[in-house]
């Protein structure tokens, strides 16, 4: 994992957000996603520099379209977002999580 992934993982693992389970490096179709929450059909991707090249953006667009077709939502954040605004990243994730079911 990258340093940004390690930092975010430390804040979302062990059901820390709305009691939702996240998995890291999850295989979905022909892709490996950074983080996946099945309860909310939510994928979180952290993008380093390679994602901002023309080729990287094209691949991400195709990948996101596939995820949408199979009923998943994708949230993308830059590594810089995680380091500079972790609170804002966590808020955005929180807002996209389904509320917990009955206990």
C-alpha positions as a Markdown table, in Angstrom:
| # | Residue | x | y | z |
|---|---|---|---|---|
| 1 | Unk | 0.0 | 0.0 | 0.0 |
| 2 | Unk | 1.1 | 3.6 | -0.6 |
| 3 | Unk | 1.5 | 5.9 | 2.4 |
| 4 | Unk | -1.9 | 7.6 | 1.5 |
| 5 | Unk | -3.6 | 4.2 | 1.4 |
| 6 | Unk | -2.1 | 3.3 | 4.8 |
| 7 | Unk | -3.3 | 6.5 | 6.3 |
| 8 | Unk | -6.8 | 6.2 | 5.0 |
| 9 | Unk | -7.0 | 2.5 | 5.9 |
| 10 | Unk | -6.1 | 3.3 | 9.5 |
| 11 | Unk | -9.2 | 5.4 | 9.6 |
| 12 | Unk | -11.7 | 3.2 | 7.8 |
| 13 | Unk | -10.8 | -0.3 | 8.9 |
| 14 | Unk | -12.4 | -2.2 | 11.7 |
| 15 | Unk | -15.8 | -0.7 | 11.0 |
| 16 | Unk | -14.9 | 2.8 | 12.2 |
| 17 | Unk | -17.3 | 4.6 | 9.9 |
| 18 | Unk | -21.0 | 3.8 | 10.5 |
| 19 | Unk | -20.1 | 0.3 | 11.5 |
| 20 | Unk | -19.4 | -0.5 | 7.8 |
| 21 | Unk | -16.8 | -3.1 | 6.8 |
| 22 | Unk | -14.2 | -2.1 | 4.2 |
| 23 | Unk | -11.9 | -4.5 | 2.3 |
| 24 | Unk | -8.6 | -3.4 | 0.8 |
| 25 | Unk | -7.2 | -4.5 | -2.5 |
| 26 | Unk | -10.4 | -6.2 | -3.5 |
| 27 | Unk | -10.7 | -7.9 | -6.8 |
| 28 | Unk | -13.9 | -6.9 | -8.7 |
| 29 | Unk | -14.1 | -8.2 | -12.3 |
| 30 | Unk | -10.7 | -7.7 | -13.9 |
| 31 | Unk | -9.8 | -4.9 | -11.6 |
| 32 | Unk | -8.3 | -4.5 | -8.1 |
| 33 | Unk | -9.9 | -1.6 | -6.2 |
| 34 | Unk | -8.2 | 0.2 | -3.3 |
| 35 | Unk | -11.1 | -0.1 | -0.9 |
| 36 | Unk | -14.5 | -1.7 | -1.1 |
| 37 | Unk | -17.6 | -1.5 | 1.2 |
| 38 | Unk | -20.1 | -4.1 | 0.1 |
| 39 | Unk | -22.8 | -2.8 | 2.4 |
| 40 | Unk | -22.9 | 0.5 | 0.6 |
| 41 | Unk | -21.8 | -0.7 | -2.9 |
| 42 | Unk | -19.0 | 1.8 | -2.5 |
| 43 | Unk | -15.5 | 1.8 | -3.9 |
| 44 | Unk | -12.8 | 4.2 | -2.8 |
| 45 | Unk | -9.9 | 4.9 | -5.1 |
| 46 | Unk | -6.8 | 6.9 | -4.2 |
| 47 | Unk | -5.0 | 8.4 | -7.1 |
| 48 | Unk | -1.3 | 9.1 | -7.3 |
| 49 | Unk | 0.4 | 10.9 | -10.1 |
| 50 | Unk | 0.1 | 8.1 | -12.7 |
| 51 | Unk | -3.7 | 8.6 | -12.7 |
| 52 | Unk | -3.4 | 12.1 | -14.1 |
| 53 | Unk | -1.7 | 11.2 | -17.4 |
| 54 | Unk | -3.9 | 10.9 | -20.5 |
| 55 | Unk | -3.6 | 7.1 | -20.4 |
| 56 | Unk | -4.3 | 6.9 | -16.6 |
| 57 | Unk | -7.4 | 9.1 | -16.9 |
| 58 | Unk | -8.7 | 7.0 | -19.8 |
| 59 | Unk | -8.2 | 3.8 | -17.9 |
| 60 | Unk | -9.9 | 5.2 | -14.8 |
| 61 | Unk | -12.9 | 6.4 | -16.8 |
| 62 | Unk | -13.3 | 3.0 | -18.4 |
| 63 | Unk | -12.9 | 1.3 | -15.0 |
| 64 | Unk | -15.4 | 3.7 | -13.3 |
| 65 | Unk | -17.9 | 3.0 | -16.1 |
| 66 | Unk | -17.6 | -0.7 | -15.5 |
| 67 | Unk | -18.2 | -0.3 | -11.8 |
| 68 | Unk | -21.2 | 1.8 | -12.4 |
| 69 | Unk | -22.7 | -0.8 | -14.8 |
| 70 | Unk | -22.5 | -3.4 | -12.1 |
| 71 | Unk | -24.2 | -1.2 | -9.6 |
| 72 | Unk | -21.2 | 0.2 | -7.7 |
| 73 | Unk | -20.3 | 3.8 | -6.8 |
| 74 | Unk | -16.8 | 5.1 | -7.0 |
| 75 | Unk | -15.3 | 7.9 | -4.9 |
| 76 | Unk | -11.9 | 9.1 | -6.1 |
| 77 | Unk | -9.5 | 11.2 | -4.0 |
| 78 | Unk | -6.0 | 12.2 | -4.8 |
| 79 | Unk | -3.2 | 11.1 | -2.4 |
| 80 | Unk | -2.7 | 14.8 | -1.7 |
| 81 | Unk | -6.4 | 15.1 | -0.5 |
| 82 | Unk | -5.7 | 12.3 | 2.0 |
| 83 | Unk | -2.6 | 14.1 | 3.3 |
| 84 | Unk | -3.9 | 17.6 | 3.3 |
| 85 | Unk | -7.6 | 17.2 | 4.1 |
| 86 | Unk | -8.1 | 13.8 | 5.7 |
| 87 | Unk | -11.1 | 15.1 | 7.6 |
| 88 | Unk | -12.8 | 16.2 | 4.4 |
| 89 | Unk | -12.1 | 12.8 | 2.7 |
| 90 | Unk | -13.6 | 11.0 | 5.7 |
| 91 | Unk | -16.7 | 13.3 | 5.6 |
| 92 | Unk | -17.2 | 12.5 | 1.9 |
| 93 | Unk | -16.9 | 8.8 | 2.6 |
| 94 | Unk | -19.3 | 9.1 | 5.6 |
| 95 | Unk | -21.9 | 10.9 | 3.5 |
| 96 | Unk | -21.8 | 8.1 | 0.9 |
| 97 | Unk | -22.2 | 5.2 | 3.4 |
| 98 | Unk | -25.6 | 3.6 | 3.9 |
| 99 | Unk | -26.7 | 3.9 | 7.5 |
| 100 | Unk | -26.1 | 0.9 | 9.7 |
| 101 | Unk | -28.9 | -1.7 | 9.9 |
| 102 | Unk | -30.6 | -2.7 | 13.2 |
| 103 | Unk | -28.4 | -4.1 | 15.9 |
